[in-house]
Amino acid sequence: MLSPDAVLSLAVTPHGVDRTGGIVCFFKNRQFACWDVANDTILAGYPRDIEAEWPGLMESVPGRKLRGALHVPEWSPNIYFLFEGETRAVVWDTAAKAVEPQRVDINALLPGALASGDFTAVAGELANGERVVYGFKGFDYTRWTVGSSFPVAEDPGFPRKIADGWKDGLVLAPRAGVYVDWPNRSTAHSNRKLYFFMGDLYLRWDVPSNTRNYRLDILAGWKGWPEFA
C-alpha cells in the first residue's frame, strides 16, 4: 500500500531541509519525504529516516505506527502526531526541534465521539477561506472550526455521513489527507486542493467548488513518489 501514514503541509520547512518555502511531508513506516510545493516536485535525497530529522518521535511510542499529524498555526507552532492505538498525541516543539515531555489528550485536542480510537485528522479550509479540521472514521466524518485555541466542541450538525458531504468522492475514511494551496500550478483554475490517500490511490478535491476533481494512482499523479522502506 502506497498511502502515507501521515501527511503535513508546512509553510516553513523543518530543520534538515536546505531550502525555503512550503513543503508537504509524507511519513510512512519509519521514513519521510518532502515535496516542494513551489516547484511541484519531490526534494532530492528522500526518503530519509524519521529519526535523523525528528529525533525521538518514533521512540516516544515504541512499537506503534504513525496514524496522522496535525499542524494548526492558529493554535501554536507545534505539530501533533497521532499514533495507532494511542489516546494522547505526541507534541513536536518546532522551536526546540524536539518532542515535548508532556503529551496532549486527543479528546482535549479534538473533542467528539469520532476522535476516540483511530481516525484520520486533516487540517484544511472551507471555500470562504475559513480554517477547519476534519475528522474521518469509518463511514462518518466531523468538523471543527479553527480558533486561537483547541475547539471546545464539533461544529453544529456534525458528525455526518462521508458520502453525503463528499459526493462522488469519498464514502469511507481515507488513510491520510492534506490541504495544499499551490502557488504556481494554474492561473485559470483554483489551486486550493484537498488530497485524500487510500490504498494505492488518491482523490483530489477542489475546495472553492467543493467538488471532486479526479481519483488517480498515487504513482501517476505524484511523479517521483518515493520508495519507502
TASULPE-V612893 format. One record per residue. N is the residue number from 1. PSI is psi in degrees with one decimal (999 if undefined). OMEGA is omega in whole degrees, -180 to 180 (none if undefined). Layout:
((N/PSI/OMEGA) (N/PSI/OMEGA))
//
This chain:
((1/127.3/-176) (2/-20.7/-176) (3/138.5/177) (4/159.5/175) (5/-30.4/-179) (6/151.8/179) (7/140.1/177) (8/135.7/170) (9/118.5/-174) (10/130.7/178) (11/-29.0/179) (12/133.0/-176) (13/146.0/177) (14/170.8/178) (15/150.5/178) (16/-7.4/178) (17/113.8/-170) (18/71.1/176) (19/174.9/174) (20/158.4/-180) (21/171.8/-174) (22/149.3/176) (23/162.2/169) (24/125.5/180) (25/124.3/176) (26/126.2/178) (27/132.9/175) (28/131.1/-176) (29/-116.2/-180) (30/24.8/179) (31/166.5/174) (32/160.5/178) (33/152.3/-177) (34/132.9/179) (35/127.7/179) (36/111.6/-175) (37/-42.7/-177) (38/-40.4/-177) (39/-1.1/174) (40/55.5/179) (41/159.4/176) (42/140.4/176) (43/148.6/-178) (44/150.1/175) (45/11.1/-180) (46/155.2/7) (47/159.3/175) (48/160.8/176) (49/135.6/178) (50/-40.2/-177) (51/-30.1/-177) (52/-32.8/-176) (53/-17.7/179) (54/63.0/-172) (55/133.0/178) (56/-10.3/-175) (57/-56.7/-177) (58/-29.9/-180) (59/-13.6/-180) (60/-23.7/177) (61/79.2/-174) (62/134.7/175) (63/1.1/-180) (64/145.6/176) (65/151.1/172) (66/140.0/178) (67/-18.9/-179) (68/171.7/178) (69/142.7/-175) (70/124.7/176) (71/113.0/-179) (72/96.8/-175) (73/-27.0/179) (74/-28.0/180) (75/-50.4/-180) (76/169.9/176) (77/-8.8/-173) (78/164.2/178) (79/137.1/-178) (80/118.0/-179) (81/132.1/179) (82/137.0/-180) (83/148.2/-179) (84/132.6/176) (85/5.0/-178) (86/142.7/179) (87/-2.0/178) (88/140.1/179) (89/142.7/173) (90/131.1/-175) (91/123.6/176) (92/118.6/178) (93/108.5/-175) (94/-24.5/178) (95/-46.3/-180) (96/-14.3/-177) (97/50.2/-177) (98/162.8/176) (99/132.6/175) (100/147.6/-178) (101/-29.0/-178) (102/133.5/175) (103/172.4/-180) (104/130.1/175) (105/130.6/-178) (106/-35.0/179) (107/-20.2/173) (108/-31.8/179) (109/-46.4/-177) (110/87.7/-176) (111/140.1/178) (112/159.8/-176) (113/-35.7/-177) (114/-20.0/-179) (115/5.9/174) (116/131.1/-172) (117/-177.5/-177) (118/132.5/177) (119/171.3/-180) (120/117.7/179) (121/133.6/-178) (122/119.6/174) (123/131.9/-178) (124/-158.3/179) (125/153.9/170) (126/174.4/-179) (127/-32.3/-179) (128/4.5/178) (129/-3.7/179) (130/133.5/-178) (131/136.8/-180) (132/165.8/169) (133/130.7/176) (134/147.8/173) (135/126.2/-178) (136/136.3/177) (137/123.8/-179) (138/-124.2/179) (139/8.1/-174) (140/157.9/174) (141/159.0/178) (142/178.0/-176) (143/142.7/175) (144/130.7/174) (145/135.5/-177) (146/130.1/173) (147/-159.4/-178) (148/-7.2/178) (149/175.8/180) (150/143.4/179) (151/151.4/178) (152/-14.8/-180) (153/162.6/172) (154/161.5/175) (155/150.2/179) (156/139.7/178) (157/1.6/179) (158/152.7/6) (159/162.9/176) (160/169.5/175) (161/135.4/-180) (162/-42.8/-177) (163/-28.3/180) (164/-33.3/-176) (165/-19.6/-177) (166/62.5/-171) (167/135.7/180) (168/14.4/-180) (169/-71.9/-176) (170/147.1/171) (171/-43.3/179) (172/159.5/178) (173/133.9/175) (174/166.3/178) (175/-35.6/180) (176/163.6/179) (177/159.0/-179) (178/146.2/175) (179/134.3/178) (180/132.7/172) (181/99.2/-176) (182/127.8/-177) (183/-22.3/-169) (184/16.6/-174) (185/-48.6/-174) (186/141.6/173) (187/-7.0/-177) (188/-22.1/-175) (189/166.3/179) (190/140.0/176) (191/8.2/180) (192/109.1/-172) (193/150.1/166) (194/135.9/179) (195/129.2/179) (196/130.2/-176) (197/133.4/179) (198/121.5/-177) (199/-127.0/178) (200/11.3/-177) (201/164.2/170) (202/153.8/178) (203/130.8/174) (204/124.9/-177) (205/128.5/179) (206/121.8/-174) (207/-50.2/-177) (208/-38.4/-180) (209/-9.9/-179) (210/48.3/-180) (211/159.9/176) (212/135.3/170) (213/-57.5/-180) (214/168.9/172) (215/131.1/-176) (216/163.2/167) (217/140.5/179) (218/-42.7/-178) (219/-29.3/-180) (220/-34.6/-175) (221/-25.3/180) (222/83.2/-176) (223/129.9/-178) (224/16.5/179) (225/130.9/-173) (226/154.8/174) (227/97.7/-179) (228/142.9/177) (229/999/none))
//
